Amino acid sequence: MSTVATAQCRCGAVEAQVTNAAPDTVNRVVCYCDDCQAFAHHLGRADLLDRNGGTDIVQMAPATITFTKGRENLVGLRLSPKGLYRWHTACCKTPMGNTVGPHLPFVGFVAQSFDQDGQSADKVFGKPIGAILGKHAIGEVPAAARGMPLGLVARAVWKVLGWKLAGKTWPHPFFARDTGAPLYPVHVITREERDALRVKCGPRAAPTA
């Protein structure tokens, strides 16, 4: 029996359903990269970062995701012209999926979006299996998390390849199949805006309480 999990923004205006939700159908990792930190700060959602600046992300196949409520509130942001598409809600600035582009079957949801109404990311997807890019963390993190652990990279590649071969790229929740164009408005921040965010990210930033 397929498990369906619901992701929801902070104010409840946007909801998405994820089918076949289970620990073995996704990757769940903590990413300490300064881009993820910058995105959270840009949205005014540093509350989603852990004390070391980590973002808890559940990575899944696009075709398993369907927005069932509030699609009109979805917008995209890129930290550079070639950066990740970082989707969020216009209503309450909740991240609602990171994607590379229309043809790579990969969407990363912030784990906290599944923590509501008696449901939790831990119950549905299990605990994070590891962490990456800890060299950008605020304060000290385990040595194994400072780079890109080979086991985590191999698992991610294996998952993406499997999703591609299984036809789980489409339908995509963020891109049109016929043109590959984004389904929602996308804003690219300026270099000056990005540079202003960097001072809040990485080893130079102070740990949170």
C-alpha positions in Angstrom: 0.0 0.0 0.0 1.4 3.4 -1.0 1.9 5.9 1.7 0.8 9.5 1.0 2.5 12.3 2.9 1.4 15.9 2.9 3.7 18.9 2.7 2.3 22.3 3.9 3.5 25.8 4.0 3.6 27.6 7.4 0.2 29.4 6.9 -1.5 26.4 5.3 -2.4 28.1 2.0 -0.2 25.7 0.0 -0.3 21.9 0.2 1.3 19.1 -1.8 0.9 15.4 -1.6 3.7 13.0 -2.1 2.9 9.4 -3.1 5.0 6.3 -2.3 6.5 8.2 0.6 8.9 6.0 2.6 12.6 5.9 3.7 13.7 3.7 0.8 12.0 5.9 -1.9 13.8 9.2 -1.0 17.1 10.6 0.2 17.0 12.7 3.4 20.2 14.6 4.1 21.3 17.8 5.9 22.9 20.3 3.6 25.2 23.0 5.1 26.0 24.8 1.8 26.0 28.6 1.9 23.5 28.8 -0.9 20.9 26.9 1.2 21.7 29.2 4.1 21.4 32.3 1.8 18.1 31.2 0.5 16.7 30.8 4.0 17.9 34.2 5.0 16.6 35.8 1.9 13.1 34.5 2.8 13.5 35.5 6.4 13.2 31.9 7.3 16.4 31.2 9.3 14.2 29.4 11.7 14.3 26.4 9.3 18.1 26.2 9.7 19.7 24.1 12.5 22.1 25.7 14.9 25.0 25.0 12.4 23.2 26.5 9.4 22.0 23.1 8.1 18.9 22.6 6.0 17.1 19.2 6.4 16.1 18.1 2.9 14.0 15.2 1.7 14.9 14.5 -2.0 12.3 12.7 -4.1 11.1 12.1 -7.7 9.1 14.9 -9.3 6.3 12.6 -10.5 5.5 11.6 -6.9 4.6 15.3 -6.0 1.2 16.9 -6.7 0.2 20.4 -5.5 -3.4 20.1 -4.3 -3.9 23.5 -2.9 -2.6 27.1 -3.4 -0.6 26.7 -6.6 -1.2 30.4 -7.3 1.0 31.2 -4.3 4.1 29.4 -5.7 7.1 31.4 -7.0 10.7 30.6 -7.8 14.0 32.2 -6.9 17.5 31.6 -8.2 20.7 32.9 -6.5 22.4 33.2 -9.8 21.3 32.9 -13.5 22.4 29.3 -13.5 21.7 28.4 -9.9 19.1 26.0 -8.6 15.4 26.8 -8.9 14.4 27.3 -5.3 10.6 27.3 -5.1 8.7 28.9 -2.2 5.4 30.4 -1.3 4.6 34.0 -1.7 2.1 33.9 1.2 4.4 33.0 4.1 7.9 32.5 2.5 8.0 28.7 3.1 10.5 26.7 0.8 8.5 24.2 -1.2 11.1 22.4 -3.4 14.6 22.8 -4.9 15.2 21.6 -8.5 18.1 21.6 -10.9 16.0 21.9 -14.0 13.1 20.3 -16.0 14.9 17.2 -17.1 16.7 16.0 -14.0 14.3 14.0 -11.8 15.1 15.6 -8.5 13.1 17.7 -6.0 14.3 18.6 -2.5 11.7 19.5 0.1 12.5 21.1 3.4 11.7 18.3 5.9 9.8 20.7 8.3 7.1 21.1 5.7 6.0 17.5 6.5 5.7 18.2 10.3 2.0 18.9 10.8 -1.3 17.4 11.8 0.2 14.4 13.6 2.5 13.7 10.7 6.3 14.1 10.9 9.2 13.8 8.5 10.8 11.3 10.9 7.8 9.0 10.9 7.4 9.1 7.1 10.9 9.2 5.8 13.1 8.2 8.7 16.0 10.3 10.1 18.5 12.0 7.9 21.1 9.5 6.6 23.9 12.0 6.6 25.1 15.5 6.0 27.0 17.3 3.2 29.1 20.4 2.6 29.9 20.9 6.3 32.8 23.1 5.4 30.2 25.9 5.1 28.7 25.2 8.5 28.5 27.6 11.3 30.6 26.2 14.1 31.9 22.6 14.2 30.2 19.6 12.6 31.4 16.0 12.3 34.4 15.6 10.0 32.4 13.2 7.8 29.9 15.9 6.9 32.5 18.5 5.8 32.6 17.4 2.1 30.5 15.2 -0.1 30.6 11.7 1.4 31.0 9.1 -1.3 28.2 6.9 0.0 25.7 9.7 0.0 26.7 10.8 -3.5 26.4 7.3 -4.8 22.9 6.8 -3.2 21.7 10.1 -4.7 23.0 9.2 -8.2 21.5 5.8 -8.0 18.1 7.3 -6.9 18.1 9.9 -9.7 19.1 7.3 -12.3 16.3 5.0 -11.1 13.7 7.7 -11.2 14.8 8.6 -14.7 14.6 5.1 -16.0 11.2 4.6 -14.2 9.8 7.6 -16.0 9.3 9.6 -12.8 10.5 12.9 -14.2 7.0 13.7 -15.5 4.6 15.1 -14.7 6.8 17.6 -13.0 5.3 19.9 -10.3 7.4 22.9 -11.4 8.0 22.6 -15.2 5.9 22.2 -18.3 6.6 19.0 -20.1 6.2 20.3 -23.7 8.5 23.3 -23.3 10.5 22.7 -20.1 9.5 26.2 -19.0 8.8 27.0 -15.4 5.2 26.8 -14.4 5.6 29.7 -11.9 7.3 33.1 -11.9 11.0 32.9 -11.3 13.1 35.8 -9.9 16.9 35.9 -10.1 18.5 38.0 -7.3 21.3 40.4 -8.1 24.9 39.7 -7.3 24.8 42.5 -4.8 21.8 40.9 -3.1 23.6 37.6 -3.0 26.8 39.1 -1.6 24.8 40.8 1.2 23.4 37.4 2.2 26.8 35.8 2.3 27.8 37.6 5.5 25.0 35.7 7.3 26.2 32.3 6.1 29.1 29.9 6.7 31.9 29.9 9.2 32.0 33.7 9.5 28.4 33.8 10.9 27.8 33.4 14.6 26.2 30.1 15.8 22.5 30.4 16.8 21.4 29.6 20.4 
